[in-house]
Amino acid sequence: MNMTEMGEVYAYLLRHRIAETRSQSGRRRASQTGLLSERDAAVILKEADEEQMQNFRAFLSGQGLQLAIYDSADYPGIPPGGQIYMLLRNPEAELPAMFSQQQILQKLKIRNETKEATAVWFIHLWLLMLGLLYTRTNRSLSDVSLYQNAVFGQEELTETLRNHLETIRRSGHYQNTQDKSSLDNAPRQLAILLAEKGEDINRRVKNFIDALIEANHLQARGDKIFQQTLLGALEVEQTGFSHLRHLIPEDIAQRVVNLPETAVNPPEKAVNSEAYSEANADKAIETTSDLMEQETADVSH
């Protein structure tokens, strides 16, 4: 792997995060103009000698990144004889400068809503999705090998979000969302959610899923059925709920009300979305400065 090839592999991994010598799905990721094909990137990495790999790892390390290599002995779903090369963040390092909030914000925003509103919706959808992928099957964040069984439907997430909003309405004095004074008295985060009349819920869920598919955190398993990927499971295990911290700019973080304590300091099991709504909606009144430091970098790469 010469310097030119190193740069080409780096560009490929920044875009796709993963290169497989043998595809799990049987289909290669589509080639893009200006980038290596997945096959070529995997071949270069596979044929690199130890010194070349050390140089590549050192190059990545200086940017807060690391290269992980897995085979069929490490996780299920990897074809026998195959290897997966995966670009991961170093959770102990500062967030790489090339990771931007703007891409994820643009993918998720509805019409001309503020970054603050987009961030609040992302946080809630993320936690509700984790409830479907982890809590309901009693799966811990460290159960990476169970990623193939982590499946949910788009309609299922949509209905979970609707129930979540209804639970928030029932849990406080916000039943009448047509009453502006009722919303004005609600904590800032809840006011953003309660202003939703239901017409944009389907679109929000679709945008959220599309963004995670593009980031290789989810993959389609059927008609509107989605499965967590190995990359997605590893990212959740590695950084857990600190994924949320990069999405919200610091100035907004000082204003948006916080998630409940169970979300900031979660137990080993992922937070139960329904229990979260009922037990903590009235407690969500602290600032988010502790929550916002590190990521959806892997989602907005």
C-alpha positions in Angstrom: 0.0 0.0 0.0 1.8 3.1 -1.2 0.9 6.7 -0.2 -1.6 7.1 -3.1 -3.4 3.9 -2.2 -3.4 4.8 1.4 -5.2 8.1 0.5 -7.7 6.3 -1.7 -8.5 3.7 1.0 -8.9 6.5 3.5 -11.3 8.4 1.3 -13.3 5.2 0.7 -13.5 4.4 4.4 -14.5 7.9 5.3 -17.5 7.6 3.0 -18.6 4.1 3.7 -16.9 3.2 7.0 -16.6 -0.5 6.0 -14.9 -2.6 3.4 -15.6 -6.4 3.1 -13.5 -9.0 1.2 -16.6 -11.1 1.0 -19.9 -9.3 1.3 -22.3 -10.3 4.0 -25.3 -9.6 1.8 -23.8 -11.0 -1.4 -24.0 -7.5 -2.9 -21.1 -5.0 -3.2 -21.6 -1.4 -2.2 -22.0 0.7 -5.3 -18.9 2.4 -6.7 -18.9 6.2 -6.7 -17.1 8.6 -8.9 -13.7 9.5 -7.4 -13.6 6.6 -5.0 -12.2 3.1 -5.1 -14.6 0.3 -5.4 -15.2 -1.7 -2.2 -13.4 -4.7 -3.7 -10.3 -2.7 -4.5 -10.2 -1.0 -1.1 -10.5 -4.4 0.6 -7.8 -5.9 -1.6 -5.3 -3.1 -0.9 -5.9 -3.5 2.9 -5.6 -7.3 2.7 -2.3 -7.2 0.8 -0.7 -4.5 2.9 2.3 -5.7 4.9 2.7 -5.1 8.7 4.7 -1.9 8.3 2.2 -0.4 5.8 -0.7 -1.2 8.2 1.2 0.3 11.1 1.7 3.5 9.1 -2.0 3.6 8.1 -3.1 3.1 11.7 -0.8 5.8 12.9 -2.2 8.1 10.2 -5.7 7.4 11.4 -4.8 7.6 15.1 -3.7 11.2 14.7 -7.2 12.0 13.5 -9.0 10.3 16.4 -9.8 7.2 14.2 -8.9 3.6 14.3 -9.0 0.6 11.9 -10.7 -2.5 13.2 -10.4 -5.9 11.4 -12.8 -8.7 12.0 -13.3 -12.2 10.5 -15.9 -15.0 10.9 -14.4 -16.1 14.2 -15.1 -12.7 15.7 -18.8 -12.1 14.9 -21.6 -14.1 13.2 -22.6 -13.0 9.7 -19.1 -12.6 8.4 -18.6 -15.2 5.6 -16.0 -17.9 6.2 -12.7 -16.8 4.9 -13.9 -13.2 4.7 -12.6 -10.1 6.5 -14.2 -6.8 7.4 -12.2 -3.6 7.6 -14.0 -1.0 9.7 -13.2 2.6 10.4 -14.2 3.5 14.0 -13.8 6.5 16.1 -11.4 6.3 19.0 -13.9 7.0 21.9 -11.0 8.4 24.0 -10.0 10.9 21.4 -11.4 14.3 20.5 -14.1 14.2 17.8 -12.4 14.3 14.4 -12.6 17.7 12.8 -13.8 16.4 9.5 -17.0 15.1 11.0 -19.8 17.7 10.6 -23.2 18.3 12.1 -24.5 19.8 9.0 -25.1 16.6 6.9 -27.2 14.9 9.6 -29.1 18.1 10.4 -29.9 18.6 6.7 -31.2 15.0 6.3 -33.4 15.2 9.4 -34.8 18.7 9.4 -38.4 19.4 8.4 -39.0 22.5 6.3 -37.4 25.5 8.1 -37.2 24.2 11.6 -34.3 25.2 13.8 -31.3 23.1 14.6 -32.5 22.9 18.1 -35.8 21.3 17.1 -34.0 18.8 14.7 -31.7 17.8 17.5 -34.5 17.2 20.0 -36.3 15.0 17.5 -33.1 13.0 16.8 -32.5 12.4 20.5 -36.0 11.0 21.0 -36.0 8.9 17.9 -32.5 7.5 18.8 -33.6 6.5 22.3 -36.8 4.9 21.0 -35.0 2.9 18.4 -32.5 1.7 21.0 -35.6 0.5 23.0 -36.6 -1.6 20.0 -33.1 -2.9 19.3 -32.1 -3.6 22.9 -34.6 -3.2 25.7 -37.5 -5.3 24.4 -35.2 -8.3 23.9 -33.3 -7.7 27.2 -30.1 -7.1 25.2 -27.3 -5.2 26.7 -25.2 -2.6 24.8 -22.3 -5.0 24.9 -24.2 -7.8 23.1 -22.7 -6.8 19.7 -22.9 -10.4 18.4 -26.7 -10.3 18.5 -26.9 -7.5 15.9 -28.4 -9.8 13.2 -31.5 -10.3 15.5 -31.9 -6.6 16.1 -34.8 -5.8 13.7 -37.6 -3.4 13.7 -40.2 -2.1 11.2 -40.7 1.5 10.1 -44.3 1.4 11.1 -43.3 0.0 14.5 -40.9 2.9 15.2 -43.6 5.4 14.0 -46.2 3.9 16.3 -43.7 3.9 19.2 -43.0 7.6 18.6 -46.7 8.4 18.5 -47.2 6.5 21.8 -44.2 8.3 23.3 -45.7 11.7 22.5 -49.1 10.7 23.8 -47.4 9.5 27.1 -45.7 12.9 27.4 -49.0 14.6 27.0 -50.6 12.5 29.6 -47.8 12.8 32.1 -48.0 16.6 32.5 -50.4 19.5 32.1 -49.9 19.6 28.3 -53.0 17.8 27.1 -54.3 20.8 25.3 -51.6 21.5 22.8 -53.8 24.0 21.0 -53.4 26.2 24.1 -50.3 28.3 23.5 -49.9 29.1 27.2 -49.8 25.4 27.9 -46.8 24.9 25.5 -45.2 28.1 26.8 -45.2 26.6 30.3 -43.7 23.2 29.2 -40.0 22.6 29.4 -38.3 23.7 26.2 -37.6 20.2 24.9 -41.1 19.0 25.5 -42.6 22.1 23.9 -40.8 21.2 20.7 -42.3 17.7 20.7 -45.8 18.7 21.8 -46.0 21.2 19.0 -46.1 18.3 16.6 -49.7 17.7 15.4 -48.9 14.3 13.8 -48.6 15.3 10.2 -44.8 15.1 10.1 -44.3 12.0 12.2 -44.0 9.6 9.2 -41.6 11.9 7.4 -39.4 12.3 10.5 -39.2 8.5 11.0 -38.3 7.9 7.4 -35.7 10.7 7.3 -34.1 9.2 10.5 -34.0 5.7 9.1 -32.6 6.9 5.7 -29.8 8.7 7.5 -28.8 5.6 9.5 -28.9 3.5 6.4 -26.6 5.9 4.6 -24.3 5.8 7.6 -24.3 2.0 7.5 -25.9 1.7 10.9 -29.0 0.0 9.5 -29.7 -2.1 6.5 -32.9 -3.1 4.8 -34.2 -6.7 5.6 -37.5 -6.5 3.7 -40.3 -4.0 2.9 -39.8 -1.3 5.5 -38.0 -3.8 7.8 -34.6 -2.8 9.1 -31.7 -4.6 10.8 -28.9 -3.1 12.8 -25.5 -3.6 11.2 -22.3 -4.7 12.8 -20.9 -1.2 12.5 -24.0 0.2 14.2 -23.8 -2.3 17.1 -20.1 -1.6 17.6 -20.6 2.1 17.7 -23.4 1.8 20.3 -21.2 -0.5 22.4 -18.2 1.7 22.1 -19.7 5.1 22.9 -23.2 4.3 24.1 -25.3 7.3 24.7 -22.4 9.7 24.1 -23.4 9.3 20.4 -25.9 12.1 21.1 -23.5 14.7 22.3 -22.0 15.9 19.0 -25.3 16.5 17.3 -26.3 19.6 19.2 -24.2 22.8 19.0 -22.8 24.1 22.3 -25.0 27.3 22.3 -28.1 25.2 21.7 -27.0 22.7 24.3 -27.1 25.4 27.0 -30.8 26.1 26.2 -32.4 22.8 25.4 -33.7 21.0 28.4 -32.0 17.7 29.2 -32.9 14.1 28.9 -33.7 12.4 32.2 -30.9 11.1 34.4 -31.6 7.6 33.1 -30.5 8.7 29.6 -27.5 10.6 30.7 -26.2 7.8 33.0 -27.9 4.8 31.5 -27.8 1.3 33.0 -26.2 -1.6 31.2 -29.5 -2.4 29.6 -30.8 0.2 27.1 -33.4 2.6 28.4 -37.0 1.4 28.2 -38.7 4.0 26.0 -42.1 3.7 27.6 -40.8 3.7 31.1 -38.6 6.6 30.2 -41.6 8.6 29.0 -43.8 7.9 32.0 -41.3 8.2 34.7 -39.2 11.1 33.5 -41.2 13.5 31.2 -41.8 15.8 34.1 -38.2 15.7 35.2 -36.7 16.7 31.9 -35.7 20.2 33.0 -31.9 20.3 33.3 -29.5 21.7 30.7 -27.9 19.4 28.1 -24.3 20.6 28.5 -23.1 17.2 29.9 -24.8 15.2 27.1 -23.6 17.0 24.0 -19.8 16.5 23.6 -19.2 13.7 21.2 -21.3 12.4 18.4 -23.5 11.3 15.9 -20.2 11.7 14.2 -20.6 8.2 12.8 -24.0 9.2 11.5 -22.9 12.4 9.9 -19.5 11.3 8.5 
